[in-house]
């Protein structure tokens, strides 16, 4: 890549996406916390709900806060919340404190996702935005992929899966110091004045509304698969949690590969066409998972799902930003509010699982999300005026 596209100021911003990936530790954590405290699926799924609920509460206010503090300063605030969140469960491990810790993680990640994506536009040329966002998601996927592996190694080798938290705390601190030492000039547009009414008024644009619901669905799928895959494998294949947890790593390994390839392909091919193909593949993979009963078959389809969903968030987010580029802060706040799908879908999945008595009930909730994304995929071509 040429320096005009990837200047030195880009690297600490991109590394922020690695910290963003720490939120996905909630998936494997849900399985361990459920086991440690003997919880039902509905109660255990309060953990991802506690994380992602804050995206509905703080996303739009964060978008407005950026107008006053600037994007880089807002990112640094998010790092402070994340650092605190990583320390709590390691030093005091009770169910209540775990909920509080993951609430802090959710608040920090909300602020980070709202502010980091637009900050990227200050160091990347506009025509490279989609591929750069996808590169950021690739880096995020690396962190998501490593989380279950670190937790599994900590549990099997040291008898304490919670050792993952101090590791993540140190990395968060280093990322904060790197960004703090990097001056980034923000555009005048990034500090424009706005209001809650004007921000939510953007949902009156039918395309922005469609894209917002698309974010809700794709994040619901991502978090939902993150939480259900280990439990689904345990139910279908009768394997222990330590092995089933690797199913989450397989999913994120596929996402990592998918975002890497997507960052290259999206420079050359239509994002809308790429979106449609990937969703059709994802629907086929989910249908097969529901009927396959062996470990290798499920694992293969989990990999296909991770690969096919890897770039959907970036495509939807970029389409929204490019539709109204002069409202980037507000659009970012609205789109990241859709990350609350990570709270909604696991909760619905928990209810469906407890009602049906099988993890397949939760999978059907995710299948419904894919059906909506198929609808959006064939309309995302309208996202640009």
C-alpha positions as CSV (number, residue, x, y, z in Angstrom):
1,X,0.0,0.0,0.0
2,X,1.1,3.5,-0.7
3,X,1.9,5.9,2.1
4,X,-0.9,8.4,1.0
5,X,-3.4,5.7,1.9
6,X,-1.7,4.2,4.9
7,X,0.2,6.9,6.8
8,X,1.8,6.3,10.2
9,X,-1.3,7.8,12.0
10,X,-3.4,5.0,10.6
11,X,-1.8,2.2,12.7
12,X,-2.8,3.2,16.2
13,X,-6.3,3.7,14.8
14,X,-6.4,0.3,13.3
15,X,-5.0,-1.2,16.5
16,X,-8.1,0.2,18.2
17,X,-10.1,-2.4,16.3
18,X,-8.1,-5.1,18.1
19,X,-9.4,-3.7,21.4
20,X,-12.9,-3.5,19.9
21,X,-12.7,-7.3,19.4
22,X,-12.4,-7.9,23.2
23,X,-16.2,-7.5,23.4
24,X,-16.5,-10.9,21.8
25,X,-15.0,-12.6,24.9
26,X,-18.6,-12.4,26.1
27,X,-19.4,-15.5,24.0
28,X,-17.0,-18.0,25.6
29,X,-17.4,-16.2,29.0
30,X,-21.1,-17.0,28.9
31,X,-20.4,-20.7,28.6
32,X,-17.9,-20.6,31.5
33,X,-20.1,-18.4,33.7
34,X,-23.1,-20.6,33.0
35,X,-21.0,-23.7,34.1
36,X,-19.4,-21.9,37.1
37,X,-22.7,-20.7,38.6
38,X,-25.1,-23.4,37.3
39,X,-27.3,-21.0,35.4
40,X,-30.2,-21.6,32.9
41,X,-29.8,-20.5,29.3
42,X,-32.1,-17.5,29.9
43,X,-30.1,-16.3,32.9
44,X,-26.7,-17.0,31.3
45,X,-27.7,-15.0,28.3
46,X,-28.1,-11.9,30.5
47,X,-24.4,-11.6,30.1
48,X,-24.4,-10.7,26.4
49,X,-27.5,-8.7,27.1
50,X,-25.7,-6.7,29.8
51,X,-22.9,-6.0,27.2
52,X,-24.9,-5.0,24.2
53,X,-27.8,-3.3,25.9
54,X,-25.6,-0.2,26.2
55,X,-25.3,0.2,22.5
56,X,-29.0,1.2,22.5
57,X,-28.5,3.6,25.3
58,X,-25.1,5.3,24.6
59,X,-24.6,5.1,20.9
60,X,-26.4,8.3,19.9
61,X,-25.2,10.3,22.9
62,X,-21.7,9.3,22.0
63,X,-22.1,10.5,18.5
64,X,-23.2,13.9,19.9
65,X,-20.3,13.8,22.5
66,X,-17.8,13.5,19.7
67,X,-18.9,16.9,18.4
68,X,-17.6,18.4,21.6
69,X,-14.6,16.3,22.6
70,X,-13.4,15.1,19.2
71,X,-13.2,11.5,17.9
72,X,-9.7,10.6,19.3
73,X,-10.5,11.8,22.8
74,X,-13.8,9.9,22.7
75,X,-11.8,6.7,21.7
76,X,-9.5,7.2,24.7
77,X,-12.5,7.4,27.1
78,X,-13.7,4.1,25.7
79,X,-10.3,2.5,26.4
80,X,-10.6,3.6,30.1
81,X,-13.9,1.8,30.4
82,X,-12.5,-1.3,28.8
83,X,-9.5,-1.3,31.0
84,X,-11.6,-1.2,34.2
85,X,-13.9,-3.9,32.8
86,X,-11.0,-6.3,32.3
87,X,-9.8,-5.9,35.9
88,X,-13.1,-6.5,37.8
89,X,-13.8,-10.3,37.2
90,X,-10.1,-11.2,37.7
91,X,-9.9,-9.7,41.2
92,X,-13.5,-10.5,42.3
93,X,-15.5,-13.3,40.6
94,X,-19.2,-13.3,41.6
95,X,-22.1,-13.3,39.2
96,X,-23.2,-9.8,40.1
97,X,-19.7,-8.4,39.6
98,X,-19.3,-10.3,36.3
99,X,-22.5,-8.5,35.2
100,X,-21.1,-5.2,36.3
101,X,-17.8,-5.9,34.5
102,X,-19.5,-6.7,31.3
103,X,-21.7,-3.7,31.6
104,X,-18.5,-1.6,31.7
105,X,-17.2,-3.6,28.7
106,X,-20.4,-2.9,26.8
107,X,-20.3,0.9,27.6
108,X,-16.6,1.1,26.6
109,X,-17.2,-0.9,23.4
110,X,-20.2,1.3,22.5
111,X,-18.1,4.4,22.8
112,X,-15.3,2.8,20.9
113,X,-17.3,1.6,18.0
114,X,-19.1,4.9,17.6
115,X,-15.9,7.0,17.7
116,X,-13.3,4.7,16.1
117,X,-15.1,4.1,12.8
118,X,-15.4,7.8,12.0
119,X,-11.9,8.5,13.3
120,X,-10.7,6.2,10.5
121,X,-12.2,8.7,8.0
122,X,-9.7,11.3,9.3
123,X,-6.7,9.1,8.3
124,X,-8.0,7.3,5.2
125,X,-9.1,8.6,1.8
126,X,-12.8,8.4,1.2
127,X,-12.6,6.0,-1.8
128,X,-10.8,3.5,0.5
129,X,-13.2,3.7,3.3
130,X,-15.1,0.3,2.8
131,X,-11.9,-1.7,2.4
132,X,-10.3,0.2,5.3
133,X,-13.3,-0.6,7.5
134,X,-13.1,-4.2,6.4
135,X,-9.4,-4.2,7.3
136,X,-10.4,-2.9,10.8
137,X,-12.9,-5.7,11.1
138,X,-10.1,-8.1,10.1
139,X,-8.0,-6.9,13.0
140,X,-11.1,-7.0,15.3
141,X,-11.6,-10.6,14.2
142,X,-8.1,-11.6,15.2
143,X,-8.9,-10.5,18.8
144,X,-12.2,-12.3,18.7
145,X,-10.4,-15.5,17.4
146,X,-7.8,-15.4,20.1
147,X,-10.2,-14.9,23.0
148,X,-11.6,-18.4,23.3
149,X,-8.1,-19.9,22.7
150,X,-6.6,-17.8,25.5
151,X,-9.5,-18.7,27.8
152,X,-9.1,-22.4,26.9
153,X,-5.4,-22.5,27.4
154,X,-5.8,-20.6,30.7
155,X,-8.4,-23.1,31.9
156,X,-6.5,-26.2,30.8
157,X,-3.0,-25.2,31.6
158,X,-3.4,-22.9,34.6
159,X,-6.9,-23.9,35.9
160,X,-8.2,-20.4,35.6
161,X,-9.9,-19.2,32.4
162,X,-10.2,-15.7,33.9
163,X,-6.5,-15.1,33.2
164,X,-7.7,-13.8,29.9
165,X,-8.8,-10.5,31.6
166,X,-5.4,-9.2,32.8
167,X,-3.9,-10.0,29.4
168,X,-6.6,-7.9,27.7
169,X,-6.2,-5.2,30.3
170,X,-2.5,-4.7,29.5
171,X,-3.1,-4.7,25.7
172,X,-5.9,-2.0,26.2
173,X,-3.4,0.1,28.2
174,X,-0.8,-0.1,25.5
175,X,-3.3,0.8,22.8
176,X,-4.4,3.8,24.8
177,X,-0.8,5.1,25.2
178,X,-0.1,4.6,21.4
179,X,-3.2,6.6,20.4
180,X,-2.5,9.2,23.0
181,X,0.9,9.8,21.5
182,X,-0.5,10.2,18.0
183,X,-1.8,13.6,17.0
184,X,-4.7,13.3,14.5
185,X,-6.2,16.4,12.9
186,X,-10.0,16.1,12.6
187,X,-12.1,17.8,10.0
188,X,-14.5,20.7,10.6
189,X,-17.4,18.4,9.7
190,X,-16.4,16.0,12.4
191,X,-17.2,18.7,15.0
192,X,-20.5,19.9,13.6
193,X,-23.4,20.7,15.9
194,X,-26.3,18.4,16.1
195,X,-29.1,17.2,18.4
196,X,-31.0,14.0,19.5
197,X,-34.0,15.0,17.3
198,X,-31.9,15.6,14.2
199,X,-30.0,12.4,14.8
200,X,-33.0,10.1,15.2
201,X,-34.7,12.1,12.4
202,X,-32.2,10.4,10.0
203,X,-34.2,7.2,10.5
204,X,-36.9,8.9,8.4
205,X,-34.7,8.1,5.4
206,X,-35.9,4.6,4.5
207,X,-32.5,3.5,3.3
208,X,-30.8,4.6,6.6
209,X,-33.6,2.7,8.5
210,X,-33.0,-0.4,6.4
211,X,-29.3,-0.3,7.0
212,X,-29.8,0.3,10.8
213,X,-32.0,-2.8,11.0
214,X,-29.3,-4.6,9.0
215,X,-26.7,-3.7,11.6
216,X,-29.2,-5.0,14.3
217,X,-29.5,-8.3,12.5
218,X,-25.8,-8.9,11.6
219,X,-24.6,-8.1,15.1
220,X,-27.3,-10.3,16.5
221,X,-26.1,-13.1,14.3
222,X,-22.4,-12.5,15.3
223,X,-23.1,-12.5,19.0
224,X,-25.7,-15.1,18.8
225,X,-23.4,-17.6,17.0
226,X,-20.6,-16.6,19.4
227,X,-22.7,-17.7,22.4
228,X,-24.6,-20.6,20.9
229,X,-22.0,-22.5,19.0
230,X,-20.2,-24.1,22.0
231,X,-23.6,-25.1,23.6
232,X,-24.9,-26.4,20.2
233,X,-21.8,-28.5,19.8
234,X,-22.0,-29.8,23.4
235,X,-25.7,-30.8,22.7
236,X,-25.2,-32.3,19.3
237,X,-21.8,-33.9,19.6
238,X,-21.6,-34.6,23.4
239,X,-18.2,-33.0,23.8
240,X,-16.9,-31.0,26.8
241,X,-16.9,-27.2,27.0
242,X,-13.2,-26.9,26.7
243,X,-13.4,-28.6,23.2
244,X,-16.8,-27.0,22.2
245,X,-15.4,-23.6,23.0
246,X,-13.0,-24.0,20.1
247,X,-16.1,-23.9,17.8
248,X,-16.2,-20.1,18.6
249,X,-12.5,-19.8,17.7
250,X,-13.3,-21.6,14.4
251,X,-16.1,-19.1,13.7
252,X,-13.8,-16.2,14.3
253,X,-10.9,-17.8,12.4
254,X,-13.3,-17.9,9.4
255,X,-14.3,-14.3,10.1
256,X,-10.6,-13.3,10.2
257,X,-9.9,-15.0,6.9
258,X,-13.1,-13.5,5.4
259,X,-12.3,-10.0,6.4
260,X,-8.7,-10.3,5.1
261,X,-9.9,-11.5,1.7
262,X,-12.8,-9.0,1.8
263,X,-10.4,-6.1,2.4
264,X,-8.7,-7.0,-0.9
265,X,-11.8,-7.9,-3.0
266,X,-13.9,-4.9,-1.9
267,X,-11.3,-2.6,-3.6
268,X,-12.1,-4.2,-6.9
269,X,-15.7,-5.5,-6.9
270,X,-19.1,-4.1,-6.0
271,X,-19.9,-4.2,-2.3
272,X,-23.6,-4.8,-3.1
273,X,-22.9,-7.9,-5.2
274,X,-20.4,-9.2,-2.6
275,X,-23.1,-8.7,0.1
276,X,-25.8,-10.7,-1.9
277,X,-23.5,-13.6,-2.6
278,X,-22.3,-13.9,1.0
279,X,-25.8,-13.8,2.5
280,X,-27.1,-16.5,0.1
281,X,-24.1,-18.7,1.2
282,X,-24.8,-18.0,4.9
283,X,-28.5,-19.0,4.6
284,X,-27.5,-22.3,2.9
285,X,-24.9,-23.0,5.7
286,X,-27.4,-22.3,8.5
287,X,-30.0,-24.6,6.9
288,X,-27.4,-27.4,6.7
289,X,-26.4,-26.9,10.4
290,X,-29.9,-27.4,11.5
291,X,-30.0,-30.9,9.9
292,X,-26.4,-32.1,10.3
293,X,-25.7,-34.1,13.4
294,X,-21.9,-34.8,13.2
295,X,-19.0,-32.7,14.5
296,X,-17.2,-32.2,11.2
297,X,-20.3,-31.2,9.3
298,X,-21.3,-28.7,11.9
299,X,-17.8,-27.3,12.2
300,X,-17.5,-26.9,8.4
301,X,-20.8,-25.0,8.3
302,X,-19.8,-22.8,11.3
303,X,-16.6,-21.9,9.3
304,X,-18.7,-21.1,6.2
305,X,-21.0,-18.9,8.3
306,X,-18.1,-17.0,9.8
307,X,-16.5,-16.5,6.4
308,X,-19.7,-15.3,4.7
309,X,-20.8,-12.9,7.4
310,X,-17.3,-11.4,7.9
311,X,-17.8,-8.3,5.7
312,X,-21.5,-7.6,6.1
313,X,-21.1,-5.1,9.0
314,X,-18.5,-3.1,7.1
315,X,-20.6,-3.0,3.9
316,X,-23.7,-1.8,5.7
317,X,-21.8,0.7,7.8
318,X,-19.9,2.1,4.8
319,X,-23.1,2.4,2.8
320,X,-24.7,4.5,5.5
321,X,-21.7,6.8,5.9
322,X,-21.4,7.3,2.1
323,X,-25.1,8.1,1.8
324,X,-24.8,11.1,4.2
325,X,-21.0,11.7,4.6
326,X,-21.6,15.2,6.1
327,X,-23.5,13.5,9.0
328,X,-20.8,10.9,9.7
329,X,-20.9,11.3,13.6
330,X,-24.7,11.0,13.8
331,X,-24.8,8.2,11.3
332,X,-22.1,6.3,13.2
333,X,-24.1,6.8,16.4
334,X,-27.3,5.4,14.8
335,X,-25.6,2.5,13.2
336,X,-23.7,1.5,16.3
337,X,-27.0,1.7,18.2
338,X,-27.9,-1.2,16.1
339,X,-25.2,-3.2,17.8
340,X,-27.8,-3.6,20.5
341,X,-28.9,-6.5,18.4
342,X,-26.2,-8.3,20.4
343,X,-28.4,-7.9,23.4
344,X,-31.8,-8.6,21.8
345,X,-31.0,-11.7,19.8
346,X,-29.2,-13.8,22.5
347,X,-32.1,-13.0,24.9
348,X,-34.6,-14.2,22.3
349,X,-32.4,-17.2,21.6
350,X,-32.4,-18.1,25.3
351,X,-36.2,-17.9,25.5
352,X,-36.5,-20.0,22.3
353,X,-34.0,-22.6,23.6
354,X,-35.6,-22.9,27.0
355,X,-39.1,-23.2,25.4
356,X,-38.1,-25.8,22.8
357,X,-35.7,-27.6,25.0
358,X,-33.0,-27.6,22.3
359,X,-30.3,-25.3,21.0
360,X,-31.9,-25.6,17.6
361,X,-34.6,-23.2,18.8
362,X,-32.0,-20.5,19.3
363,X,-30.6,-21.3,15.8
364,X,-34.0,-20.6,14.3
365,X,-33.9,-17.1,15.7
366,X,-30.7,-16.5,13.9
367,X,-32.1,-17.9,10.7
368,X,-34.8,-15.3,10.8
369,X,-32.0,-12.6,11.0
370,X,-30.4,-14.0,7.9
371,X,-33.7,-13.8,6.0
372,X,-33.9,-10.1,6.8
373,X,-30.3,-9.6,5.6
374,X,-31.2,-11.3,2.4
375,X,-33.9,-8.7,1.9
376,X,-31.5,-5.9,2.7
377,X,-28.8,-7.4,0.4
378,X,-30.9,-7.0,-2.6
379,X,-31.7,-3.3,-1.7
380,X,-28.4,-2.1,-0.5
381,X,-27.6,-0.9,-4.1
382,X,-30.0,2.0,-3.2
383,X,-27.9,3.1,-0.3
384,X,-26.1,5.7,-2.4
385,X,-28.1,8.6,-3.8
